[in-house]
Amino acid sequence: MYDVAIIGAGVTGASIARELSRYNLKVIILERENDVSCGTSKANSAIIHAGYDAKENTLMARFNLEGNPMFDNICNELDVPFKRTGSLVIAFDEEQLSHLQILYQRGLNNNIKGMKIISEDELKAKEPAINRNVKGALFASTAGIIDPMLLTISLMESAVINGADYLLNFEVQSIEKQENIFRITGPGKIIEASWIINAAGVYADKVHNMISKPEFKILPRRGQYFLLDKTEGKIVNSVLFPCPGKMGKGTLVTPTVHGNLILGPSSDNLEDPEDLATTEKMLNLARSGAIKLVPSINTGRSIRNFAGMRAVSDTGDFFIKEADDTPRFIDVSGIKSPGLTAAPAIAVYVIELLKDKGLNLKKRTNFNPFVKRNIFMELPSAEQKHLLKRNPLYGRIICRCENITEGDILDSIHRPVGAKTLDGVKRRCRPGMGRCQGGFCSPLVQEILARELNVPVKDIVLEKKHSYILTNKTK
Ligand SMILES: Cc1cc2nc3c(=O)[nH]c(=O)nc-3n(C[C@H](O)[C@H](O)[C@H](O)COP(=O)(O)OP(=O)(O)OC[C@H]3O[C@@H](n4cnc5c(N)ncnc54)[C@H](O)[C@@H]3O)c2cc1C
């Protein structure tokens, strides 16, 4: 019997799990996929937004403001790469210049510090590759870039190190409540808990409707991207946005924390939240939007296209509250952008909400805030020597694009929330993230996974449950 069951191991559920693990509580995270960070949290722009974009007096504005400054400390504790690059919203004409004033004023209303409108010349000095036809920009110094997958994985690791349990491959299928105890049914098991946090992303409305009358609807909205090789990663210094339109912030151009360049996202409303296909039409729109900002981008250097699904609530804001007719069932849903930025602040708010609603919270004295992870080739040589002595497999390079050793891969498999799939290893230590996209290292990583997990090599999947890579021997 658990005190709290969290449904969904994205950045929202993982942030709440970590925050709850500071208290003497029995907590479990239930995730339908075979790894954490497999939903929206794995495919987004990876921006920690400054906060001028969200409408005044919304939960989005509040938690963006509160979440942004929390990242220095969290990323330091969890060893997650994060850089405050600043962001620029670019204006090309008088109308857009006046829109910058609206954004600036909204930023002031939202209490955002570190913003200013900069001139064409200042903009060109900051971003030498910018389109020569620009007229000015809104600069926001507090914006940053992060690795959202590693953030989510590390938040989960931190929760687990501090006593939380988790179940993967556990798709919540139904929920009943008997005498104040929730019975949560998934494949082959029933989990009992006194409280439920619904952080199920694009499926949050379905999970809500399992136990409560409908209160909101999630409208899936897809965004498609280009990921460019590291040769393009230095073409811009900060996050560049066009002036926003009806469908959101528009196509951005940004460096990633690992030195690549991302262009995107496009925006299209869909019925099917699973439809993460990329399409020629939308990628072309993303490409032309990016090239308008930075004409010299070489999209021929694209190494991957991918898509993410926004969980847009029909309420127009994050939807975070106890269900009207079901005490102790808390929805944390409609967490669209700036959800990544807001996640740590949402987690703190949810703790307060739980306290208000009657959950008895007593702090643990032995909470350990730290998660440590190493990439061998990024370590100082003294530490490398030490690691090599402990395990000579740190001397065997498996991914030549990203310089990842077998020791790094073993670490990612045997960590508290270890990898079990090819993409799981990739998200934790990056073999397959480079220019060849796993062309050379994937078979090796697959063999290492099979050996370490003691399963046949053909049981190792790429990502989702049935994404088999090998089926039978040919020779
Ligand atoms: C294109 C795009 C760009 C974005 N860019 C940014 C950005 O730059 N900055 C920013 O701040 N935000 C951004 N966002 C928003 C941000 O990515 C999301 O707000 C955040 O990832 C949402 O996290 P989540 O945990 O709520 O959802 P998810 O990450 O989707 O997690 C929900 C989890 O619930 C699981 N689940 C669902 N149903 C069940 C069930 N029945 N049983 C068990 N588990 C279940 C899913 O498998 C999933 O793992 C962007 C989003 C998109 C799509």
The ligand as an ORCA input file, in Angstrom:
! r2SCAN-3c Opt
* xyz 0 1
  C       7.309     20.412    -29.698
  C       7.443     20.765    -28.237
  C       8.353     21.725    -27.820
  C       8.452     22.053    -26.465
  N       9.433     22.906    -26.070
  C       9.553     23.230    -24.760
  C      10.595     24.072    -24.324
  O      11.489     24.429    -25.075
  N      10.607     24.457    -23.019
  C       9.653     24.053    -22.145
  O       9.687     24.494    -21.001
  N       8.690     23.188    -22.518
  C       8.634     22.742    -23.791
  N       7.679     21.865    -24.196
  C       6.763     21.324    -23.194
  C       7.394     20.199    -22.380
  O       8.099     19.308    -23.204
  C       6.280     19.468    -21.663
  O       5.541     20.407    -20.921
  C       6.770     18.398    -20.705
  O       7.689     17.532    -21.317
  C       5.558     17.614    -20.213
  O       6.000     16.609    -19.352
  P       4.968     15.605    -18.714
  O       5.733     14.811    -17.730
  O       3.779     16.352    -18.236
  O       4.466     14.707    -19.930
  P       5.205     13.462    -20.612
  O       6.649     13.683    -20.746
  O       4.438     13.154    -21.854
  O       5.002     12.304    -19.561
  C       3.767     11.660    -19.368
  C       4.057     10.198    -19.128
  O       2.857      9.529    -18.767
  C       2.903      8.236    -19.309
  N       1.543      7.701    -19.362
  C       0.516      8.130    -20.131
  N      -0.587      7.398    -19.906
  C      -0.260      6.480    -18.971
  C      -0.973      5.425    -18.335
  N      -2.257      5.156    -18.626
  N      -0.329      4.655    -17.427
  C       0.983      4.902    -17.112
  N       1.699      5.880    -17.703
  C       1.092      6.661    -18.618
  C       3.523      8.462    -20.672
  O       4.055      7.275    -21.218
  C       4.590      9.498    -20.370
  O       5.844      8.926    -20.082
  C       7.581     21.461    -25.529
  C       6.693     20.467    -25.949
  C       6.656     20.095    -27.282
  C       5.776     18.957    -27.717
*
